[in-house]
Amino acid sequence: MKNLVKGELFRRIPKVDELLKHPSFLLLQKRYSRRHLIAAIREELDDLRERISDIPSTNVLMEWFQPESISREVEVALKQKRAYHFRRVINATGVVIHTNLGRSLLSSEAIEQIVRVAGSYTNLEYDVLKGKRGIRYSHVQALLRDITGAEDALVVNNNAGAVLIALNSLASGREVLVSRGEMIEIGGSFRIPDVMSWSGAILKEVGTTNKTHLFDYERAIGENTGMLLKVHTSNFRLIGFVDQVPGEEIARLAHQFGLPAMEDLGSGNLIDFKTMNLPPEPTVQNALKQGMDVVTFSGDKLLGGPQAGIILGKRVAISAIQKNPLNRALRIDKLTLAGLEATLKLYEDPAEALSRIPTLQMIAQPPDALKRKAVALKRRLARAAIPGFQFRVVTATSRVGGGALPEADIPTFCVAVTSEKMSETVLEERLRMATPPVIARLEERKVLLDVRTLLDQDAKDLVRIFSEIAHEK
Ligand SMILES: *Cc1c(COP(=O)(O)O)cnc(C)c1O
C-alpha cells in the first residue's frame, strides 16, 4: 500500500457493526452466536491493528481491510475455539509410553468395553446374584489373582496413589527403610521422600547411592521400623561399582522381623521381555514369588491399559489397604475399570496380549516390519511429489519410555526429512502446528519420523500435512 501515515491506515480498519452487516459475515451469523462472533471480530481487528503498527506502512496489504478477508480469518479463529482442546496428535517420536502424549493406547477390546459401559447403567457396585450392594473392585480382583498368582488385589486411580495408600495403611508413623540407590524422582513430581511424608511414614535411608547390602537394612531395623520398601529405579540405571539387594532377600529379612516388604515396580509388566530380545524388566509375577507382601504398578505403562494403580499382595496387607478411608479419595473411575478389565482379560493368554495391546505390539515390532513400514511411508510421501522436501529411510534407536527398560535403545527405522526451503527447527514447528499436530524428533539437520509409534491412519495425514506445509507461503 502506498506510503500513508499510520493514523490513516488505522482509520481504514472497518468497524464491527459494518462487518456484521456485510454479506461475507452472513453465514458466520448463522453458525455462531452473536456474542462469540463479535468477540472473534474484535480479536481479529486488534490483531490487524498490531500488525499495522509493527511494520512500515508500505508493507501493509490492501486486502487486509476487506471484509471478505477478515471474515475468513474470523472463521478460522471461531473453528479453532469450537474444536476440542484435548485432541489427537501424531506421535512420531518413537517413544512408546510417552507420558506427555498420553502413555498407552488402549486395545480395541478395552475401547469397546469403555464405550459400552459409558452409555448404560452397570453392576458397578451391585451384586446381581444377591440383589444387593456389591464391590467395585470385584470386577478385576479374580482376574488379577488368576493372571499374577497374587493372593489378593486392589485397584486405585494411579500408581502414585497406590504407593501412597499402601504406605499410609501399613507404615504410618513408623520407619520405612529404602536404599539410597532407589531414592528416585520420576516425572510429574513423584519423589519417594515426598510420597513418604504425605503418607505419614518416616523415610529411613539405608546404604549408599551405588551400593546397598543386606546388612545395611538389617542394622537399620529398630523398634519403630514399619516396613522394608524396594523401588524400581524406573527412569535411570546405575552402572559400574553398584549393588542393590534382591527382592527375595529383602522380603526374607522383613519377615524374620515380622515386618511387611513392599515393592513399587513402577511400570509393572506381566510379560517376560527376554523372549523378545529386549533387556530383562522385572515382572509382577516374579516380585510376588520373591515374597513381597505388597507390589504396586501402573495400569498405563507396560501393562498397556488405562491410567490406574494396581496393588497386589498378601490378603492381610490388601485388606488393610482396602479399609483405609483414603481409598475413597483414590477411587478408580468406572470407565477406567471397564478398560482395565478388558485389558487384563487379554493377559489370560500372553500371546493374545502381545498381539492385541498396542503398547506391547509397538515395543515388540521386529526390525524388518519397522523397515517395511518406513519404506512404505517414504514411498507414499515421495509419490505425492511434495516440492522442496527430501525423504529418506534411516536407522535410529527408540526408547520405550514410561520408566520402562531405562537403558534400552531399541533399533528402529525412521523417515528422515530435509528441506531446501526451511531449517529443521522451522519444519519441526510447522509439523507441530499442523492438524493433527505431528510430534517429531529433531536431529542435526533433519527431522525424524520414527515409524515405531505411527499408526496406520497417520500416513494419510502425514502426506496431506507435508503437502500443505510445502504450499504455504
Ligand atoms: C511411574 C511410576 C510411579 C507413578 O505411577 P503413576 O501411575 O504415574 O502414578 C511410581 N513409581 C515408579 C517407580 C514409577 O515408575
The ligand as a Tripos MOL2 file, in Angstrom:
@<TRIPOS>MOLECULE
LIG
   15    15     1     0     0
SMALL
NO_CHARGES

@<TRIPOS>ATOM
      1 C1          5.5630  -44.2660   37.0410 C.3       1 LIG1
      2 C2          5.9670  -44.6110   38.4330 C.ar      1 LIG1
      3 C3          5.1590  -44.2280   39.5160 C.ar      1 LIG1
      4 C4          3.9130  -43.4170   39.3430 C.3       1 LIG1
      5 O1          2.9360  -44.1050   38.6500 O.3       1 LIG1
      6 P1          1.6600  -43.2970   38.0600 P.3       1 LIG1
      7 O2          0.8060  -44.3830   37.5220 O.co2     1 LIG1
      8 O3          2.2130  -42.3790   37.0430 O.co2     1 LIG1
      9 O4          1.0390  -42.5820   39.1910 O.co2     1 LIG1
     10 C5          5.5880  -44.5820   40.7820 C.ar      1 LIG1
     11 N1          6.7260  -45.2710   40.9790 N.ar      1 LIG1
     12 C6          7.5310  -45.6490   39.9440 C.ar      1 LIG1
     13 C7          8.7850  -46.4210   40.2510 C.3       1 LIG1
     14 C8          7.1670  -45.3270   38.6460 C.ar      1 LIG1
     15 O5          7.9650  -45.6930   37.6270 O.3       1 LIG1
@<TRIPOS>BOND
     1     1     2 1
     2     2     3 ar
     3     2    14 ar
     4     3     4 1
     5     3    10 ar
     6     4     5 1
     7     5     6 1
     8     6     7 2
     9     6     8 1
    10     6     9 1
    11    10    11 ar
    12    11    12 ar
    13    12    13 1
    14    12    14 ar
    15    14    15 1
@<TRIPOS>SUBSTRUCTURE
     1 LIG1         1 GROUP 0 **** ****
